[in-house]
Amino acid sequence: MSQFPIIFFTVWAAVQFLSFNLARGLAWQGKMRHVWARRGLLLMVLAISNGLMLLAFLRLHHHIFRINAIWLTVLWFVFLATVLAWIVANILRRSRVARYQNADLLQADLRKIAPVLVVAMFGLGWFNAYVPAVRRVVIEIDKPMAQPVRIAMVADTHLGVLVGKRQLDKLANILNEEKVDLVLMPGDIMDDDIAAYTAENMKPHLQKIRAPLGVFATLGNHDVREGKHITQAIESAGIRVLRDEAVWVDNRFWVVGRPDNLDAERLPTAQLLQKANVQQPIFLLDHRPDGVLAHAKLPIDLQVSGHVHNGQIFPGNWVVRFLNEIHYGYAKRGNTHFVVTSGYGFWGIPFRLGSQAEVWIIDVQGKKTVG
């Protein structure tokens, strides 16, 4: 039996609840006392919420989804602010401050605090989306290497209307400062197509992404539909796109890349590895971190993935934690090291809460020999 009806009804019910909360909060903020005014406000909010959901479902215009996502974010942030305001109110009531023993004065202060909380969440969400953190990990693989290699892993750039030249320049600066040897970009380079990339002339900025041992990418689920055009755009900027390929780099290690699983023709990982010498170090780019347990049984030394964005907005990080063996960060299974990033860009809306845009710096060392 399909789970779609259950998921759809759950989402629909949640939107009705969040819409009711927004209407109630606005009525409280505006001190609306007339019952018909409150009901009218509620009906207006419900009409906006359900109208946008319907338009997004019908896919009448490609911008409708983004508008609906922003509206849902407003509903969610207002709800979180409501919860925080309730907590603050209870703390203040239990304090010994005389002012807060007066219900009217407490409500007056809460009406000032609540909007600040909402604005603060949007500010933090914007900051997390556009100010990338640099994460670091040092790993030792179970194979010898002539010398260590410093890898930058950058996934889910989602180049498009909201992520463009400025973010690419910022990324190039980070890579230069970190003096990386190699850049790996496992998928979702573009945000579904190259329209904004071309219109905004991002190519010269993407060309700044450079490393001595090369820059390698694979296609993610947002790249596959326009795979041919996106591949051409990426490769014309000097980045090698790997589609079920293995490349021997600098006589030191293999970089192996496979497209997203939406590509029905992609090879099974075990078959793909036959193109490499598995006695030598193997670095795999795989957009989704959904083959972890199977890959841990293969002679893969490092796998880099993205896709799940660490949920992007709380409590999405809890959801993806439940759905994935490794949803975020560094982990080791067997002899295979995994690094899953929350991504450099974002999906749909320019906000992150409970996650942050990031670049991973992975210092890979070979197995130390005794004597």
Salt bridges, closest charged atoms under 4 A:
ASP109 OD2 - ARG99 NE 2.86
GLU140 OE1 - LYS368 NZ 3.11
ASP142 OD1 - LYS367 NZ 3.67
ASP156 OD1 - HIS158 NE2 3.74
ASP156 OD1 - HIS287 NE2 3.93
ASP156 OD1 - HIS309 NE2 3.41
ASP169 OD1 - HIS205 ND1 2.85
ASP169 OD1 - LYS208 NZ 3.03
GLU178 OE1 - ARG136 NH1 2.67
GLU178 OE1 - ARG150 NH1 3.51
ASP188 OD2 - HIS158 NE2 3.51
ASP188 OD2 - HIS287 NE2 3.20
ASP191 OD2 - ARG66 NH2 3.72
ASP191 OD1 - HIS158 ND1 3.04
ASP192 OD1 - HIS222 ND1 2.73
GLU226 OE2 - ARG225 NH1 3.68
GLU226 OE1 - HIS229 ND1 3.14
GLU245 OE1 - ARG240 NH2 3.14
ASP250 OD2 - ARG252 NH1 3.06
ASP260 OD1 - ARG288 NE 2.63
ASP263 OD2 - ARG243 NE 2.94
GLU265 OE1 - ARG243 NH2 3.43
ASP286 OD2 - ARG258 NH1 2.96
ASP286 OD1 - ARG266 NH1 3.43
ASP301 OD2 - LYS143 NZ 2.90
GLU325 OE2 - ARG333 NE 3.00
GLU358 OE1 - ARG135 NE 2.86
ASP363 OD1 - ARG150 NE 2.82
